[in-house]
């Protein structure tokens, strides 16, 4: 079954991946969420997958792009539904590279940050299908599609896609089999071709079918994932020794709370990070010079200087005169024709239109393709998540921050539970 889809368009993976559709652009990381996630107990889960790869198999696939996807999936990941359609569900995942940041006051020194995952889930003929994707490098998206076949087996397809041409460059398919109870207790790999336990797994399929019939909401339910993917599966790799994966799904508990809190803080900082007064002024300059492109650099600097400083010749004017002059420079206001909000500076109004009403996120990270509304936010993201220099580290969980004020807020809100 290997290579059947090579050279085909990505549309062949799923009937919902139509040209320029929301599911297609979501899976290929062309759409960005505009707000901080707000999960409930039906929309978020912690997926903890442990993948065991034999040494010979690891050596064979170690240099492939698919191995990058395996390394991402072999991490605890918070999965969250973000768009619930009538026939499908779109969502994001955050893989904790190196494991969760820390627990019970212990710091995980191997934690390296978060890696974004996208997923599309739906039911086809009352059986579940999930397509996960991850952009391993700019322009290259790896994917794994898992389709439920029976109570015991899933059909999995792994590969990667050229983001620009939307063409599948490589793919391989295989049937994954759930390990029988006897082999799990014995701690051995369950090979369905030689296993003699006689376990039918019909009860597992019946449980999933009952859950499917009870579900009143349209689209895919997160709660279907637990009876479907939980447990140990054997993944064949051609003539090589098979891979085994053991998956645990959490909807609550300490690990889930830690994962969600970490993701929430990560997303809040990406949408609206706290800024010092110096950074505020600097970001204003970035907004004028880069985002808006109003005037040449020299004239922009002059305009900004006149807006933030009032020059009073020595010996002339009192403090009251100075305040009056400053207030006079801010009397003229420009109103947004869409929402009526008033601004004292034209460039603030233009930026308001771009960010609030047009929802522009023009600053793209060259490492992970995440987008930002301001250049200052992008620079801080690269410093914290990719470069890792000059960071302020939390002594409790080890997380790094680009500014001391952000570290202090993190300690207060996360570890001391002060709001």
N, C-alpha and C positions, 0 to 999 in steps of 0.2 A: 504493500500500500504506500510505500515511501515515494515522495516526489510527484504524486498525482496532480497536485495543484500548482506546481512550479510553472511560472510564466503566465498564470491566470491572474485576472484582476481580483482585488480583495473582495469584490462583491460576491464572489463564489463561495465565500466562507459562511455567509448568512443572508437570508432573504431581506433582512432589515438594513443591510449595508448598501443602500442605494446611493447613486451618485449625488454628492453634495448634501446628503441627508444628515440629520443630527446624530444618529448612531454612528455613522461612518466618521464624521469629523470628531466625535467624542473619542472613539477608539484610536484614532490617529493623532490624538493630542493637538487638535486644531481649535478646539473650544476650551475655554477656561471658565470655571465656576466664578461667580462674581461676589459671593457672600460666604460668611463663615458657616460651616455645617451645624445643623441642629438636629441630632438624631433622636429617635425614640427607640424603645426596646424592640421594635419590629423592623428598623431600618439600619441598624449597625450591629456588627459582630466582630470579634477578634478571632482570626483564623491563624492557628499555630500549626504549621506544617514542618515536620522533621523528615528530611529526605536523606536516605542512606545510599551512597553511591560506592560500589566496590572499586578498589584501586585501579584495576585494569580498565573498567568502564570509565572511570574518571579521567584516566590518561587519554582515552580515545576521544572523549567529547570535550576535554578541557579547553581546547583552542577554538571551539565553535561559538557562534553568537548565541545559540540556544542555551549554552551553559550559563550565559549571563542571566537569562530568564530563570533558570533553575536556581541560581544563587539568590535571586530576589525572592522567589517563592519559598525558599528554605529559611525564611525569617518570619517571626510573628508579624501579622499584618492586620491593621484595622480596616475593615471593609464597610462602606457606607453607601446606601442607596441615595441618589440625588435627584433622579427624575423617574417618576413612576408613571409609565404609559399604560395604555389599555392592554397592550400585547407584550411589552418588554419593560425591563428596568435597566436604567443606566446608573452607574455608580463609580466611586473612586476607592482606591485602596492606598494605604500608606505602609510600606514595608519598613520595619525597624532594622536597619542594617547593623548587624552585630548583636541584635537582641534588644529588649526593652531597656530604657536608660538606667533604671535602677529601682530597687524595691526595698522597703523596710530600712531605709537609711543607707543601704549599700549602693555604691557607685559601680556601674558597669563600664569599665574602662575600654571595652571593645565596641561600645556603641558609636557608630559613625554618622548617624543622621537618618533621614527619611528618604525613601524612594517612592515616587508616585506610580500607581497602577491604575488602569481603567478597566471597567468590566461592563459587559452587556449580557443580561440573563433573561431567559424566556422559557416558556413551555412549548414543546412540539409533540403533538399526539400524546399529551398528558405525561410527558417525560421532560426532565430538566435539561437545559443546554446553557452553558456559560462560556463566554469568550473573554479572556483576559489579555491585556496588552501592556507593554512597558517599553518606553523609548530608551534603549540602551545607549544610544549615541545620536547626535543630531542627524535626522533623516532616516534612521533605521529603527523600526518598531518590531519587537519580537511579540509573539502571541502564543497562547495555548487555548485550544477549544476543547471543552470536555462535554460530552453528550451521554446522557444516561441511556443504557441499553437494557439492563435488567436489574434485578435485586443485587447481583454480584458484580456486573461488568459495566465499564464506561468505555466509550470510544474517544480517545484523545488524539489531538492533532497539534503538533508543535511546528513553529517556523518563524520566519521573519519577513517583513514587508518593506519595500522601498516607499517611503512616505510621499515623495514627489510624484512618482509615476503610478502609485497605488497598485503595484505589481508584487505578487508573492515570489520571493527570490529562492526560498528553500522551505521544504516542509517534510515532515514524516509523521506517520500515523501508527497507532498501535491500540490494542485492547488491554485496558488495565483491569485486573481482577482483584476483588476484595479477598483478603486472607481469611481462611476458615478459622474458627475458634480454636481448634486443636493445634494448628500451626502457630497461632499467636501465643497460646499458653506455653508451647514448647520453645518459643523464641527462634523459630527457623523460618526461612523464606518459603512462602506457600506457592508452589508451582502448580497451577490448575491442571496441567497435563499429566502430573504424576501424583497429585494429592488424592488420598483415598478416604477422606473423611466422610464423603457423601452428603455434606451439608448443602441444602438447596437454596437458601437465602430468600425463599418466597415470602417469608414473613416481613423482611425488610422492604420489599417492594409493596406489599400490602399496606404497611405503615405509611409509606410515602404517598400512595394513592389516596388513602383516607385523609391525609393532610391536604393534599391537592383539592379534594372535593369539599373540605371544610372551609377552605380559603375563600372569602367573599370579595376580597380586593382584586382588581385586575392586575395583570403583570405577574412578576416573579416575587415570591416571598422569601425573605432572608431565613425564615424559620424552616424552610424546606431544606436548606443546606446542611443542617446538622445531621438528620438521618440519612442524607444522601452521601456526603463526603467524609463524615467522621469515620475513623477507623484506619486500618492498614491496607494498603493496596500494593500489588506487585506490578511493576511497569517493565515490560520486555524491551530490550535494547538489542535486537537482532541476535547475532551469535554470542554476544557478550553476556556476562552475568547480569541478571535483572536488577533494576533499581527498586527500592521499597520506600514508600512514603506513609507516614502516620500523621493523621490530621485530627486536631482537637478544636472544637468550636465553642466559644464563650459568648454569652449574651450579657453577662454580669460578672461581678467578682473583682478582686483586687487587681488582677492583671488587666482586665477589660477597662477598669476605671483609670489605671495609669496610662494605658495606651490612648484612651480617648482624650484625657487631659493633655497629654503631650501633643497630640494632633491638633486639638483645639487651640493651644497656645501657638503652635507653629503657624496655623492658618490666620489667627488674629494678628500676629506679627506681620504676615505677608500682606494682609488687607489694610491695616492701619497701625503700623508700629509706633511706639512712643518716641518722641524726638526732643532733644534739648533745644534751647532757643537758638544756639549756633547752627544746629542742623536744620532748624526750621528756616532760617534765613538762607542757608546754602541750598536747600531744596526749592525755595522760591526762585533762586537764581537758575537752578537747573530747569525749573518749570518754564521760565522765560526763554532761556537760551536754547533748550533742546526740544521740549514738548511743543511749544507754541511757535518758535521760529519767528518772533515778531520783527526784531530789528537786528542790525549787525551787533557783534559782541560789544563794541565800544559804547554804542548808544544805549544798550541794555544796561551796562554797568552804570552809566551816568543816571539813567532813569531810576534804577534801584537805589542809588546813593541819595538821590533827591527824595525818594519816598520814605526812607528810614532815618534820615538825619536832617536836622534843622541847624543851619549855620548862622550864628548871631555874632556880629563883629564885637570886639572887645569894647566894653564901656557903653554899649548900646542895648537898650531893652532890658526889661525885668523878667523874672520868672513867669509872671502872668502874661507878659508880651510873648514870651517863648511858647507857652501853652496855646495862646491864641493863634499864633502863626502855624503851629503844628496842626491844630484842629482845622484851620482853614484849608490846609492841603488835603484834607480828607472829606470835604463837604460834598464834592461831586460824586454821585453814586450812579452806577449802571445796574439796571435790573435785568434778570434773566426773563426772557419772554415766555419760557415754558413754565417755571414754578414761581416766579416773582421775587426770588431771593436777590437782595441788593449787595453790590460789591463796590468798594471804593477804588479799586484798580481794574483797569480793563483786562489785564492779563489774567487776573484771578477769575473774572467772569468767563473768559475763553476757556480756561482750564476746567472750570466748573461744568461748562457745556460738554467738554470732551470726556471727562471722567464720570460725571453723574448721569447725563442724559444719553450720550453716545457710548458710554462704558468702554472707553479706549484703554487698552493695556499694551502700550507700544514698546515697552522695554523688556527684552527677552534675554533670559539667562543662556549663555553659550554652553553651559555644562548640562543643564537638565531641561531647558526650553520652558521653564516656568515664566509667566509674564507678570509685569508690575506696572502700576500706574505712574510711578516716578522713578527717575534714575537713581536717586538716593536710596530708595528701597531696594533696587536691584543690587547696588554696590554692597549694601549691608548683607543681603542674602548670600552673595558670592563669598564675602568675608567669613560669614558664620558657617555656611554649609559646604563650601568647596575648597576654600583656601585654608581656613582654620588658623590664621595668625592673629596675634594681639587680641585674643579673646579673654573675656572675664568668665571664669568657670564657676559653676555652682559646686560647693563643697559637699552637698548632699547627694545630688544625682549625677553630677559631672557634665551637665549641659552647658555649652558655651554661648556667650552673648557678645554682641558687638559694642555694647555700652554698659557702663557700671549701673546706670539707672534701670536698665532692663533686667539686669541680674537682681537688683534689689526688689523690683516688682515681682519677679519670678519667685523669689524666696518668700515674700509676703503672701502672695496669692496661692501658690502651689503647696509649699511646705508648712507655712504657718496658718493657712486658711483664713487670711484676713482680706476682706474686700473693701 
